[in-house]
Each structure stands twice: as structure tokens, then as C-alpha cells.
Amino acid sequence: MGSSCGWAGKVLRVDLSSGEIEAESLDREWAKKYVGGSCFGARILFNEVPPEVSALSPDNVIILSQGPLSGTLSPASSRCEMTAKSPMSGIISRSNVGGNFGPQMKWAGYDLIIIKGQADKPVYLWIEDDNVELRDASHLWGQDVWATDRLLRESNRAVGTDIATLVIGPGGENLSLAACVMNGLARALAAGSPGAVWGSKRLKAIMLRGNKGVNIARPAEFLQLCQELRKSLETDPMYDSVREWGTIGWVGSALSRSPSGKHQTGGVRMEGIEEKGFEPLVEKHLACHGCPLHCSHFLNVKEGKYKGTRGEGLEGFVQVFGLNWKTNSAPFLTQYNNLCNQLGLSNSSVGPAITWAMELYKRGIISKEDTGGIEVTEGNEEAILELTRQMAYREGFGDVLADYPAGAAQKVGRGSEMFAAHNKGFHTYGFSPGIATSLHYTLGHNVATRGFDHLTGGTSLFAPDVRAEWGITRELLAKIGQERYGDATLFTGDPWAKEPRWARVVYDQENMMMMADITGICKFATKFNLIVSGMDLSIFAQIVTAATGEDFTADDLAKTAERELLIERAYNNREGKRRLDDYPFFLWWQLKYGKPNPMFNHEQLPLKKENYDAVLDEYYRLRGCDLKTAIPTRARLEELGLEDVADSLEEYASLETGEAATRS
Ligand code: SF4
């Protein structure tokens, strides 16, 4: 076994204030405990960014991290993680991108790149293996993402074309809370304003090329496991539809057609933005590094108002915004998606802000006087595109929307906060009560450590009647319920019933999905999406063992996922988050203010508080958290070797008194 098998073996630290760059060895015992990716990120954030550090200060850190499978021959091993304190929510921000940056970073020899400080002028970081430099980026500041990527490639042409970039656009430079970090032209580290953290540090880009490859401890065994896994993925009922449509099919279109999605979409159906609407635009399929699923598309609008709009995309969330905005045009959504990518904005954060503005405008809470003359009405495509642009440059009403949700609602006032739905300060995906298609999926969204999140405990496929056309039939759900939980009716009955066992389902999904982020694998290759044959903890254990030469069992990996989740939860607890913050928006409002949010008809909502409480209690029991405060217990933290986390929680708790101890 080589000393760096699976892991690349090095940590790169960059201080933008002093210009110091230092590489150190990755401690292998530490790596075995935390395994990689998002767990590395959470551990370092907890140690290095305490509550007294604000998200846009030089002392916040950008942590880019890889897992032991990143950049290997394992299917879908493309992911790169970024962790930081979020300027949007003030808690942990954890985002993840496919493409090619993660593999290239690994091939350059780094499991972690940790960046802190603030440069005195714009810089970009150049990395080719051991050659690391901070370079002047003054000429790039102000350029959009696509132009920056092109200019960087032109000026480094001698090195070759196989180079990966992470870039911010005007959104990040202007500290818009919708700002993301783009990998290439169309993939994003998006959740929780990572682009604004980069902008605050005057870090415009990282350009990186790795030439070293990855050492594998047991290559023959590893290769065989990867080949078997690839074959097995092909047998999944979702496999063909994911390859054909990606989330355009099984998210946006499925929600458009399904009455179960009405709380996310307003119950409207728009065929123009379902997958058939995109069919004439698709030129080819695209994939991230090493991915047999190739769920992405290159779109080209060949006629009409948006003729000439070309680019990679888009994901199902954009269709959900299309439903909210009543914009029944696939070419328009392609243009919206491209504009966000160019400006370095997360389409998933711009969308909710504009949806909020549309709702306020409809109700007369804001008018043309507030918006600088823009009519924010349903279907007004020009208004949506202009507000998107303004959000990146913080111009006009865009300066308000750039602080969505809490900051924007504070600026507008007039009761607008009742519509600014969020969980732990991170927005939901539109004006919504904060619920999803079932109680268990709602729980997964709202206990998630980065705030409202479909990608930590996601159980979207377990909801009956939403994706039957994609092969997720009631018969299949009955079979899965029987095989995994000994009850064929678990997923086929009322999705909003009082069923504490759903806490276990969310717990299991969280562990499996976090292991994807920890090892460097796309979640679409797990049982989150390929519900029958996708990767789960036992498959991860075999492949990570073959890659690293260290013996991991499924139980070991479950413990690692638990470690990450409890570190993240403790991080948020230290920032003041409590049980109240794990409720969906409409219940959070009611509990916080002692009266219902009048914007929701509670009688008509399918979720009842007592049913949610039963599942939430059970979730805390499984995770080892106090039922009243939602804080991990010392006993559970010690079981996981996290005594220092327990000590830190106690130290901060002792600084809190009275009301502050239970604030949210
Ligand atoms: S499934 Fe899609 S997003 Fe995931 S790695 Fe493959 S191509 Fe990329």
C-alpha cells in the first residue's frame, strides 16, 4: 500500500493577506477518521471559524476538499466540495460541484485547499502540481464568468487546454448573496453564497491542472468493483430516464405533471417547459468526469426571441421557477440559466428572490416605485432577466434582492418577511410553507444542516404517485419498504401520516448521501436517485477500502457520516440554532411569533404539527441529540471521538445566558 493511496496526501494552505503559500502532509490517521470531502470541510470549519468570525471577514475560510474516490475510475467521481461560513445564513455553507475541478485538484496532489485572509487587490490562484502562485487578477475584475474563463485560458494557452477553473462573476465581486462559484461555464458551487465569500477575499479565480493521477491500493480489485458497479447501475429503473433527461425529467417535468408537487409549484402545469419543450433545443448530452449517467445537455435555441442562446444546462429547479413565474417557454428558461451562469449567480437563489418579489408585487406590497419602474408580473420575462442582472451588480431593486431572504425582507419591511420563506436563514425554493411532497421529505429538508435542503436527507423518490412514469411505482415502493424496513406499506400510504419510522428513513438517506459528498461521488449515482442499484454504504465501503487499502465497513462509514452531521449540527448550535430551527417555515413562524403566518391556510396544509413533532423527536433520538434543544449530547459526541466538539459546545453555552441560550 502506497502512503497516499486513495487520498492524494497533501493539504495546501494559502493566506491571501500575507501571500504565504504552504503545503503540508495529510495526516493519515486523521484522514481515516474523517475520510474526506465534506467531512474534512466540516471538521476544519468547526476548528477555524468560531462564532465571533463573520462570514465576509478575512478570517472566514474557503475549504475546498476531495474524497478518496475523487478523480478515480469509480463512476461519477467528479465532485468537489466547498465549505465556509455562509453570509446568507450565518451557519455552515456546504456546496458541491461536478465537472472537472475535483479530479484535477486530486491529480495535482491535494485533498484540501484552505484559503483565508483578504488580498489587497484582485488575485487568482494558479496551481500546477507543486507549482502554486498568486497572480494579479486586476484585469479580470469586472468580467463575467464566461469572459474570465476565456481570458484565463488564453493567457495560459502554453500549458494546454486540459485545465480546470473555478471563477466568480460580478455577483461574487459585488457580494450578492445569490453569488456562486462557477466551475467552467455551467456548473456551480452554489448553496449559501460561496461566491460572496470569494468576493470578500478578492479571489477572482483558481486555475488548476493536475498531472499526477491517483494511486490505488488494490488496483485489480478496485477496477473489478467499478466495472461491476457500472453494470449494476444500468439495471436501475431510473437509469435510462436520468441519462435521457436528468433533472429536467424527474424533477421539473414530474412536478409539473404531479398534483403531489402543488405546494412547490402552485399546482399549475406547463407543457412548454416540460422535457418535450426542451427536446428541440438539445444538441448533445454532456457529462462530468467519469460519469456514465451524462445527465446534462447542451442546449441551442435555434429560433424565436432567444435565437442564438447556447449553453449547458439546465436543472429541474429552473423549471420549478418557470412554473412559479408562469413562464411557459423552454428558450426563455435557457436564457435565464445562461445569464445566471455568466453573472456567477446561483439560479436556485435568484429564482426564490424573484418569486418573492413577484408575490409582493401581486399583493401590492411593492410597486413600480420600489422596483425602479419594473413590472414584476407573472410571465414578464424581461423583468426577470433585468432583475437577475441587477442582482449581480447590486443595482436598483436588485440591490434589495441580492440580500434575499432576511436582508431583503428587512429592507422592504411592510410584512414582506411573511413571504420570505427560509429554514435556518437559507431560502426555500419559492414562496412556500417549507414543505415538500411527503412528511419524510419535509423532515429531510428542514433538519438539514445547511438549511432547507433536498440533498442531505432527500427521500423524494419514496413519495407515491410523483414519479411512477419514471419507474417508481407503488409496487416498487412496496418492495423497497418490505426489503429495507420490513413493511410493504411504509411508502405507499398517506405520505403525511404520523409515522415515526420515517425518521429512520431520513437518517439512513442522510448517511448514504453524505458519504457521496465525503468520498467525491455524485449523489445521482447513489440510491438517492438510482433507488434500486445505486451506491449505498456497503458499496462505498468496498470501493473506499480497495482505493485506500484501509479496511472500512459500512458501519465505519455510517459513523463517519454521523461525525460530519453532528459536527455541522454543533457548529450551527454554537451559532445559536436550536430545535425551533428544524421546523418548516410555516410552523417555525407560528412557534417563533406565537401566531400563524396569515399567508398560509393551515387547515389546508397536509402537514400537522403533532405529526411532524413525532418524527422530529425520533430523528433526534437516532442522532443522539437533546429533544428540547436539538444539541448533540456529550455521550454521543464522545462515542464518535468528538470530545473536543462537546467541550467547545459547553464553553460557548457557558457564555450564553437566559434568552440567548435558546435563541434562533
Ligand atoms: S449524474 Fe450528472 S451531475 Fe452527476 S456526475 Fe453525472 S453528469 Fe455530473
Boltz pocket constraint, residues with backbone or C-beta under 6 A from the ligand:
constraints:
  - pocket:
      binder: B
      contacts: [[A, 76], [A, 77], [A, 78], [A, 98], [A, 99], [A, 286], [A, 287], [A, 288], [A, 289], [A, 291], [A, 292], [A, 293], [A, 294], [A, 295], [A, 296], [A, 522], [A, 523], [A, 524], [A, 525]]
      max_distance: 6.0
